[in-house]
């Protein structure tokens, strides 16, 4: 990674989230920081990296069957809301 002084605002935000994630092993803080970066700079390259890191955290902490059940529920909810309009 580049020197801290060379990073953009997005880069600094991503570096902080990444440090919480991997150095501190504070997944809750990392999720919050990644989410804030995405909300504040949705089109920055670091937002795309943050989305991938969030997915990595979800894959570690949420069991596979629970993730599948949630995805099916989301899809069914969307399909149901579209057919009633």
C-alpha positions in Angstrom: 0.0 0.0 0.0 1.2 3.5 -0.7 2.5 5.9 2.0 -0.4 7.2 4.2 0.4 10.8 3.0 -0.1 9.8 -0.6 -3.6 8.4 -0.1 -6.8 10.2 -1.1 -9.7 10.6 1.3 -11.2 7.4 -0.1 -7.8 5.6 0.3 -7.4 6.8 3.9 -11.0 5.6 4.7 -10.3 2.2 3.1 -7.0 1.9 4.9 -8.7 2.5 8.2 -11.4 0.0 7.5 -8.8 -2.5 6.3 -6.8 -2.1 9.4 -9.9 -2.6 11.6 -10.7 -5.7 9.6 -7.3 -7.4 9.3 -4.9 -5.8 11.9 -7.4 -5.3 14.8 -9.7 -8.1 13.8 -12.6 -5.9 14.8 -15.2 -7.0 12.2 -18.0 -4.8 13.5 -15.9 -1.7 13.2 -14.6 -2.8 9.8 -18.2 -3.3 8.5 -19.2 0.2 9.8 -16.1 1.8 8.2 -16.6 0.0 4.9 -20.3 0.9 4.9 -19.5 4.6 5.6 -17.0 4.7 2.7 -19.5 3.2 0.3 -22.2 5.7 1.4 -19.9 8.7 1.2 -18.0 7.8 -2.0 -20.1 5.2 -3.9 -18.2 5.5 -7.2 -14.7 5.5 -5.8 -12.6 2.4 -6.5 -12.2 1.9 -2.8 -16.0 1.6 -2.5 -15.8 -1.4 -4.9 -13.1 -2.9 -2.7 -15.2 -2.2 0.4 -18.1 -4.1 -1.1 -15.9 -7.1 -1.7 -14.5 -6.9 1.9 -18.0 -6.7 3.3 -18.9 -9.9 1.3 -15.8 -11.5 2.8 -16.9 -10.7 6.3 -20.4 -11.9 5.6 -19.1 -15.2 4.3 -17.0 -15.7 7.4 -19.7 -14.8 10.0 -23.0 -15.9 8.5 -23.4 -19.7 7.8 -23.9 -20.6 4.1 -27.4 -21.9 4.5 -28.5 -18.8 6.3 -27.0 -16.6 3.5 -28.9 -18.7 0.9 -32.2 -18.5 2.9 -31.8 -14.7 3.1 -31.1 -14.4 -0.6 -34.1 -16.5 -1.4 -36.2 -14.4 0.9 -35.0 -11.2 -0.7 -35.7 -12.4 -4.2 -39.2 -13.7 -3.2 -40.0 -10.4 -1.6 -39.0 -8.4 -4.7 -40.9 -10.8 -7.0 -44.0 -10.5 -4.7 -43.8 -6.7 -4.7 -43.6 -6.5 -8.4 -46.5 -8.9 -9.1 -48.8 -6.9 -6.9 -48.2 -3.5 -8.6 
